C-alpha cells in the first residue's frame, strides 16, 4: 500500500479531503476537485546568500513571510497546484511553469513538491493539526535564498 492510499484511515472530519485525495493517480468526472486546503499568513526565516549587487553584506538570515497571504492546495483531476493570494495578487506554481505533484503521505501528512528551473519548494501539510510548513530553495531570478515557513490552515 502506498502512502496516498492510507488517507482512508483518517477521522471522519477529514472525509472531504480524503475523498479528494484517495485516487491521486486517476482522473474522473465524478472525483471531487478544487481547493483542498486553505492556509493563511505565513512566517519564517530566510537565508540570503551573498550577492555582489543585491546582498553585498551577506550572507545573512532574516525574518521572512507574508502577513496577508493565503496558500491554496488545489487539485483538478490528476493535476495539482499550490496557489498564492497576497498583496501583489494571485499566482500559482503551474502558472509559473513549475511541475507540482504529491511526493508522499502518511495518515497525518501530505507532502507536495513544486519544481522549477530556478527553485524547489516542498510543502508538508499536517491535516490533523491544520498547519503547513514548507521549505523554499531559490537561485533566482533576483537573489539566491533558502527558507523555511509555517502557516495555519482551515
C-alpha positions as CSV (number, residue, x, y, z in Angstrom):
1,X,0.0,0.0,0.0
2,X,1.5,3.4,-0.9
3,X,1.2,6.4,1.4
4,X,-1.6,8.1,-0.6
5,X,-3.8,5.0,-0.2
6,X,-3.6,5.3,3.6
7,X,-5.6,8.5,3.7
8,X,-8.8,6.4,4.1
9,X,-8.0,5.8,7.8
10,X,-8.3,9.5,8.8
11,X,-11.0,10.7,11.2
12,X,-14.4,11.4,9.7
13,X,-14.0,15.2,9.9
14,X,-11.4,14.8,7.1
15,X,-13.7,12.7,4.9
16,X,-13.9,15.5,2.3
17,X,-10.2,15.8,2.0
18,X,-10.0,12.0,1.9
19,X,-12.3,11.8,-1.0
20,X,-10.3,14.3,-3.0
21,X,-7.0,12.5,-2.4
22,X,-7.9,8.9,-2.4
23,X,-7.4,8.4,-6.1
24,X,-4.5,10.7,-6.7
25,X,-3.3,9.0,-9.9
26,X,-6.6,8.7,-11.6
27,X,-8.8,11.4,-13.1
28,X,-12.5,11.0,-13.5
29,X,-15.6,13.2,-13.9
30,X,-17.0,12.1,-10.5
31,X,-13.9,13.0,-8.5
32,X,-14.1,16.0,-6.2
33,X,-11.8,18.8,-7.3
34,X,-10.9,22.3,-6.4
35,X,-9.4,23.8,-3.3
36,X,-8.5,21.0,-0.9
37,X,-6.7,23.0,1.8
38,X,-6.7,26.8,2.6
39,X,-3.9,28.3,4.7
40,X,-3.4,31.8,5.9
41,X,-0.5,34.2,6.5
42,X,3.0,32.7,6.8
43,X,6.1,33.4,8.9
44,X,9.5,32.1,8.6
45,X,13.3,32.6,8.3
46,X,15.3,33.0,5.1
47,X,19.0,32.7,4.5
48,X,20.1,35.1,1.7
49,X,23.3,34.2,0.0
50,X,25.9,36.9,-0.6
51,X,25.5,38.7,-3.9
52,X,27.8,41.5,-5.1
53,X,25.0,43.7,-6.3
54,X,21.9,42.8,-4.2
55,X,23.3,41.5,-0.9
56,X,26.9,42.6,-0.7
57,X,26.9,42.4,3.1
58,X,25.6,38.8,3.0
59,X,25.2,36.1,3.6
60,X,22.6,36.7,6.3
61,X,19.4,35.3,8.0
62,X,16.3,37.4,8.1
63,X,12.6,37.1,9.1
64,X,10.5,36.4,6.0
65,X,6.9,35.6,5.2
66,X,3.6,37.2,4.1
67,X,1.4,38.7,6.8
68,X,-1.6,39.0,4.4
69,X,-1.1,36.0,2.2
70,X,-3.1,32.8,1.6
71,X,-1.9,29.4,0.4
72,X,-4.3,27.1,-1.5
73,X,-3.7,23.5,-2.3
74,X,-5.7,22.8,-5.5
75,X,-6.4,19.6,-7.4
76,X,-8.1,19.5,-10.8
77,X,-8.3,15.9,-12.0
78,X,-4.8,14.5,-11.8
79,X,-3.2,18.0,-11.9
80,X,-2.0,19.6,-8.7
81,X,-1.2,23.2,-7.9
82,X,-0.4,25.5,-5.0
83,X,-1.7,29.0,-5.4
84,X,-1.0,32.2,-3.5
85,X,-3.0,35.2,-2.8
86,X,-1.2,38.2,-1.3
87,X,-0.9,42.0,-1.5
88,X,0.6,41.7,-5.0
89,X,-2.2,39.4,-6.4
90,X,-2.9,35.8,-7.1
91,X,-0.4,33.4,-8.7
92,X,0.5,29.7,-8.7
93,X,3.3,27.3,-9.3
94,X,1.7,25.9,-12.5
95,X,1.2,29.4,-13.9
96,X,4.9,29.9,-13.3
97,X,5.7,26.8,-15.3
98,X,6.6,24.6,-12.3
99,X,5.8,20.9,-12.0
100,X,3.6,20.2,-9.0
101,X,2.9,16.8,-7.6
102,X,2.4,14.7,-4.4
103,X,5.7,13.3,-3.1
104,X,4.5,11.1,-0.2
105,X,1.9,10.9,2.5
106,X,1.0,9.3,5.8
107,X,-2.1,9.1,8.0
108,X,-1.4,12.7,9.1
109,X,0.7,14.4,6.4
110,X,0.7,15.1,2.7
111,X,3.9,16.3,1.1
112,X,3.7,18.2,-2.2
113,X,6.6,19.4,-4.3
114,X,6.9,22.3,-6.7
115,X,9.9,22.2,-9.0
116,X,11.1,24.8,-11.5
117,X,14.5,25.6,-13.1
118,X,15.0,28.4,-10.5
119,X,13.5,26.8,-7.4
120,X,12.4,23.8,-5.5
121,X,9.7,24.2,-2.8
122,X,8.4,21.3,-0.7
123,X,5.2,21.7,1.4
124,X,4.2,19.4,4.3
125,X,0.5,19.7,5.1
126,X,-0.4,18.4,8.6
127,X,-4.1,17.8,8.1
128,X,-4.8,16.7,11.7
129,X,-3.2,19.8,13.3
130,X,-4.3,22.2,10.5
131,X,-0.9,23.6,9.5
132,X,1.6,23.7,6.7
133,X,5.4,24.0,6.8
134,X,7.5,24.3,3.7
135,X,11.0,24.8,2.5
136,X,12.0,27.0,-0.4
137,X,15.3,27.0,-2.2
138,X,15.8,29.5,-5.0
139,X,18.7,30.5,-7.2
140,X,16.8,33.4,-8.9
141,X,15.6,35.2,-10.7
142,X,16.6,38.0,-8.3
143,X,18.7,36.6,-5.5
144,X,19.5,33.1,-4.1
145,X,18.0,32.1,-0.8
146,X,16.9,29.1,1.2
147,X,14.0,29.5,3.7
148,X,11.5,27.7,5.9
149,X,8.0,28.9,6.6
150,X,4.9,27.9,8.5
151,X,1.1,28.8,8.3
152,X,-2.1,27.8,10.0
153,X,-4.8,26.1,7.8
154,X,-8.6,25.8,7.9
